[in-house]
Amino acid sequence: MSTLLWIILTTTVISLLSLIGVLTLAISDKLLKKVLLALVGLSAGTLLGGAFLHLIPESMHELEPLIGHDNVFMLVLVGFVIFFVLEKMLWRHCHDKDCKIHTFAYINLVGDGVHNFIDGMIIAASFLISVEMGIIATTAVLAHEIPQEIGDFGVLVYGGFSKKKALIFNFITALTALAGGVIGYYMIPHLGDFQHYILPIAAGGFIYIAASDLVPELHKEKRTSRTVMAFSTFIIGIFLMWFVKLMFEGGLH
C-alpha cells in the first residue's frame, strides 16, 4: 500500500473518532446534563495534558536547537494570544443568557480543528519516515483522540449546541486531520522545519481554551458531588495524556 494511501486511511479513522459522540444520542437529556460537567473536566485535562506533556516537549525537542529555549516558549505565548484575540474579536463574549451558544463552544471548534490538522501533519511526517513509524504515531494519536473527542462533544453540548448539531460540527472539524495528512504528504518535504513551529502555537491555544474557558466552567458548579466528579475526570484527562507519553514517547522521534 502506498504511503499516501496509508495516510488517507489512518487520518480518516482519526476523523471518524469524532462520531463517538453518537453514543450519547441514546442518552436522555436528563442523564446527559449530569455527565456534561464531567466531560468538560475531561476535555480540560486532556487539553492541558496534551499541551504540557506532548506539544511543548515535542517543540523543545525539535525547535530548541534551532531557535533556543526562550523562543519556543515565546511561540507558546503567541498561540495563547492568538486564541485570546480570536475569542475577543471574532465572537462576542457570553455572560449567562446573553447568547444562545457560548463563545467557548465556537473557540473549542477552532482549537480542535488546529489540533486535528497538526495530528494529520504528524501522522503524514511519520509515514514519510516509514510505515512502522506511521502506525506508531497513529496509535498514539488514537489514544489521545478518544478521550478528547468525547470531551469535545460534551463541551459543544454544554456550550449550547444540540446533540445532533454538536455531532455534525465535531465531525466537520475532525476532517481537518485528513486535510493535514494529505497536505503534509505533499508539503512536508518542502517545508523544512516549518511544521514544528505549529506545535508550540497550538499548545498555547490549548492552554488558553482549558484555562480561560473550560476550568472556569468547572468553578461554577456548587454541588460537592458534581465538583468532585468533574475534578476527577479533569485529573483522568491529564493522566491519560501522561500514560500515552509513557507508552509512546520514544516512538515519535
N, C-alpha and C positions, 0 to 999 in steps of 0.2 A: 504494500500500500504506500502511496506517495506521501511525502512529508505534508504537503498541503491538505490532502485528504484526512490525514491524522489530526491536523489542527482543526479542520472544519468539524470533524466528528466529535472531538473532545470538547471544543467550545460550545457546540450545540447541546451536548449533555449538560454542561455548566449552565447554559441559558435555561434549559428545561427545569433545572432545580427550582427556579422561581415559582413554578406551578405547585410546589409542595404546599403552598398556602391553600390549595383547593381542598385539602383535608379539613380545613376549618369551616368550609361552606356547609358541612354536615352538622356543625355545632350550633346550638341555639344561641341567639343573641345574648341571652342572659348569662350563659356559661362563658361565652367569648369575652364579655366585659370583665369577667372575673380573672381571666388569664392575660388580658391585654397588657396590664402593667408589668406582668412577669416577662412578656415578650419584649416590651420596651427596655426593661432591665437587661435582658439577654442581648439585645442589639447594641446597647451602650457598652456592655462588657466586651463583645466581640470587636466593636469598632476600636475601642481603646487598646484591647489586646493586639489587634491586627496592626495598629499604628506603632505601638511601643515595642512589640515583640517580633514583628515581621518587617514592616516597611522601613522603619528608621534603622534597625540593624542592617538590613539589606542595603539601604542607602549609604550607610557608613562604610560597609564593605566595598561597595563599588565606587563611591564618589570621593571618599576622604583622600585617597592617593592623588586624585585629580584636582580637587578644589579646596581641600583642607577641612578639618573638623568643624570650625565655626560656620563655614559657608553651607555645610549640609543642614545645620540647624536653622540657618537663615532661610533656607528653602522651605523648611517645615513652617516657619513663621509666615512666609509668603503664602503658603497654602491656607493657613488659618485666616489670614487677612482676606484672601480671595473669596473664601466661603462666607466670611462676615459681610463683605460687600455684596455678594450675591443675595444674601438674605435681606440685608438692609435696603438695598437699592432696587432690586428687581421685584421683590414682593414685600408688601407692607406687613408689618408685624401684627399678629393677632393677640388680642387680650380678651380672655374669657369668651364672650359671644359676638365679638366684633365681626368675625368672618366664619363662614361655614367650614372651610378647610384650613387647618392651621399651617402656618408657614413651614414648620419643621418637616411636615409631610412632603412638601414640594422639594425642599432643600435636601431631604434624605434621598429623593429620587435622583437628584443631580449627583450627590456623593456616591450613590450606589452605581450610577452609570459610569463615573470615573473609575471607581473600584473595579467594576467588571471589565472595563476596557483594558485596564492595567493587567488584570488576570489573564485576559486574552493575549496581551503582548508577552507576558511571562511564559505562557504556555507555548506560544509561537517560537520565542527565543530558545526555549528548552528543546523543542523538537528539531530546531535547526542545528542543535548540537548532536543529538542522537534520539532515536525512538525511546530508548530506555530513560533518558533524562526527561523527555516529554511526558512519559507515563508517570514518572515520579512527581513531576510538577503538577500534573493534572490531579493526581491523588491528593496532594497537599491542598490544592485549591478546592477540591470537592469537600474535604474535611472542614475547610474554613467556611465554605458557602452554605452548607446545610443548616447550621445554627443561625447564620446571619440572615438567610432568606426567610426563615421562619420569623425572626425578629423584625426584619424589614416589613414583612406583610402586616405584622402586628402594629408597627409604627404608623403605617398608612391608614389602617382602620382606626387606630387611636386618634389620628390627626383629622378624621372626618370623612375619609373615603368609605363608600360602601364596600362590602366584601368582594363583590364581583369586579368593581372598578379597581380596587386595590390589586386584585389578581392580574387584571389586564395591564395596568400601568407597570406593575412589578416585572411582568414578562417582557414588555417592550423595553424596559430599562436593561433587563438581563441580556437582551440581544446584543448589547454593546460588547459583550465578551466575544461573540462571534466576529463582530466587526474588528475588534482589537486583534484577534488571532489572524484574520486574513490580511489586514493592513500591516500587522507586524511581520508576516511572512514575506511580504514584498518590500517593506521599507527598512526593517532592522539591518539588513546587510549594508545599507547606505547611510544609516543614522549615526554610526559610531557609538558614542556613549549617551546619546540624547535620551533614550528610553529610561535610563537610570535617573534622570532629573525629574521624571514624573513621580517617582516613588515618594520622595520627601514632601512634595507638594500635596499629594494625595493623603499622606499621613497627617499633615496639618489640617486638611479638610475633615478627616475622620475625627480628630481630636475636637475640632470646633463643633461638629454635629453632636457628638456624645456629651461634651462638657457644657455647651451652651444651650442645647435644645432638649436632649433626652434626660440627662441627670436631673435638671430642674423639674421635669415632669414627675420624676420619682419622688421628689420632695413634697409634691402637692398631696400625696396620699397620707391621710391622717391615721387610718386604722393600722394598728400594730401588726396584725397578722399579714395583711397585704404588703406592708412595708418590708417585713422580714422575707416574704416570698420574692418580692422584686429585688431586694438586695442579694438574695441567694442566687437568683438567675443572673444577676449582674456579675457576681463572682464566678459563676459557672461559665459565663461567656469568656471571661479573662482566662480561666483555667483551660478551657478548650483550645484557645489560641496558644497557650503555653504548651499544652500537650502536643499540638501539631508541630510546634517548634522542636520539641524533643524528638519527635518521630522523624521529622524531615529536614532538620536544619542542615544536615550535611549533603542533602540531595540536590539542592538548587544551586550549588556553587561548583 
